[in-house]
Amino acid sequence: MSWEGWTVFASFWAVFVTTPGPNAANCITNGVALGFRRALPGVAGILTQAALFLALSALGVSALLLASPELFQLAKLIGAGFLVYLGIRTWRQAGRALRAAETRGGSVYVRAFLIATINPKSVAGYLAAFTQFVQPGVPIGAQMWVIVPTALSLTALSYMGYTALGAGLGRSALGAVASRPLRRGLAVCFIVYGALLGATALPGRA
């Protein structure tokens, strides 16, 4: 992956993992209830899910490339469309308050893993991202050495940040990260990314 390609991927992934949603609400709530250090297993649960979905996405992209270059291009277009959908969905939900996650009983790690796994943007979002940034002419394994550490590092920083916000600001952090201008700004980023990446996937534009 070139430096330019990495920069685009890193900036996209930063938006992807910092958009307020169920994972962010769970991390803030854990921070409020448990404090920063005791809430960190929740971040570990999200990272476990992220590593699993990154591996599954890499396998899915590999299968698409082996099956047909045309099928891979189709997957890129579908993925770009899903990113636009995420942007529209985020925009429409910008006025809704984030709901605090339930913290009574059970494992902080397991709860965070399950919340991350059932998050609507998880499976499709990861695959959509991968189809946009993986280069067909370069071995998948070589690209994963760049993509995976970048994605996991940004994911860890994002949700550790949300946990710290919860520990430091209390429940007011939920309102701070759920502000309408912030969420709509992130929504626009999704829409622009999806439109631009979709345009590059069109025949004759790759």
N, C-alpha and C positions, 0 to 999 in steps of 0.2 A: 504494500500500500504506500502510495506516495505521500509526501508531507501535506500536500493540498488535500488529498483524499482523507487523510487522518484528521485534519483540521475540521473538515466538513462533518465527518462522522462524530468526532468528539463534541462539536457544538450541537449537533442534532441530539446526541445521547444525553447531553446535559439538560436540554429542554425536556426530553422524554422522561427522565427520572425526577426532575424537579417540579413537574406539573402537579399541583395538589390533588390528592385523591385518597382512596382508602389506605394505601401504605403510609402516606404522610400523616393522615389522621391517627392511625394506629401508633406511629412512632411518637407523635406529640403526646398522645394520651399516656403511653408508657412512660415518657419522660416526666409527665405531671405526677403520675401515681408512684413511680419507682425511683426517680432520680436518674441522672445520666448513666452512671456505670451499671446499675442493676437493670437498666432498660436495653443495654447493648445486645443481649441475646435476640431481641426483636430485629435488630439490624442484621444479625447473623442469619436469621430465618429468611429475610428478604434476599440476602446474598446467595443463600443456598438455592432458592427458587430461581434467581437470576442465572446462576451457573448452570442449573439444569436446563432452563429454557434456551440459554445460549448454545449449549451442546445439541439440543434437539433442533434448533434453528439451523445450525451448521450442517447437521445430517440431512435436514430437509432441503437445504440449498444444494448440497452435494448430489442428492438424488435427482433434483430438477436438472442440474447441469449434465448429469450422466444420461438422463432420459432424452432431453432435447433442448438445444439452445433457444428454440422458438417458445417452448414451454416456460423456460426461465424468463424470457422477455415478457411473457404474459403475466407471470407471477410478479414481476417488477411493476407492471402497470396496476395490477390488483393491489399490490402493497402500497403504491403511491396513493391510490384511491382511498385505502384504509387510513392513511395518514391524514388526508383531507377530512375524512369522516371524523377522526379523533379531534381535529381542530374544531369542526362544527359542533361536535358534542361538548367539547370543553367550553366553547363560547356560550352555548345554550345553558350550561350548568353554572356559569360564572356567578350568577346571582344567588345560588343556593349555598347555604352554610354547610361547612364540613361537620359531620356528626362525629362526636367522640366515640372511640371504639370501646367495647366492653373489656374490662381488665380483671374481672373477678374470676379466680380459679384458673386451672390449666397452666400450661407452659407458655411463657412469653414467646419462646422460640417457635413452638409449633403453631401458635395462633398467628404469628406474623407470616410464617410460611404458607399457611392456608389462605390468609387474606390476600397475599401476593399472588397465589396460584389462581384464585377465582376472580382476580381483577380482570375486567373485560378487555383491557388493552394488552394484557400480558402475552398470550400465545400469538395472536394475530399481529400484535405490535412488534414483537421480537422478530417474527418471520418477515414482516413488512420492512423492518429496518435492514435486516440482513440482505434481502434481495436487492436493496438499493446500493449497498456499499461493497458487496463482494464482487471482485473482478473475475469474470469467467476464465480468462487466460492464465490466471495465477493459481497454483495449488491452494486448496482451501486451508490445509494445515498451516502453511506459511502465513496466511492472512490472519488466522486465529491467534497467532502469537502476538499480534498487534491489537486486534479487535477485542479479544476477551479481557486482557488486563486493563485496557482503557475503559471498557464498559463496567467492569466490576469496581474499578477505582472510583469512577464517577458516581456509581450507585451507592457505594459505601459513604462517600463524602456527603451526598445528598441526604441520605436518611439518618446519618449521624448528626447532620445539621438540624434536621427536623426534631430529632430526639433532644438535642441540646436546647432548641427553642422551647420545647415542652418543659424541660427541667428548669429553664431560666425564667420563662415568662408565664408559666402556668397555662390555664385554659384560654387565656387571651391570645395565645399563639395561634389557636385555630382560626380566630378571626383575622389575625395579621396575614396569614398565608393564603386565606381564602378571599382576599380583596378582589373585587370585580375587575379593576384595571389590570392587576397582575395576571389573573387567570385569562382574561381576554387577550392580553399581550402574548401569552404563551400559546393560546389558541391560534392566533394569527401566524405564529412561527410554524406550527404544525401544517397549516393550510399552505403557506408559502413553500415549505419544504416539499410537501406532497406534490404540489403543482410543478415545481421546478424539476424534481426527480422524475415525475411522470413524463414530463416533456423530453427528458434525455432518454427515456426508455422507448419512445415512439420509434417506429421503423425509420431508418435513415438519420436518426438523431443520436444514436448511441455513440 
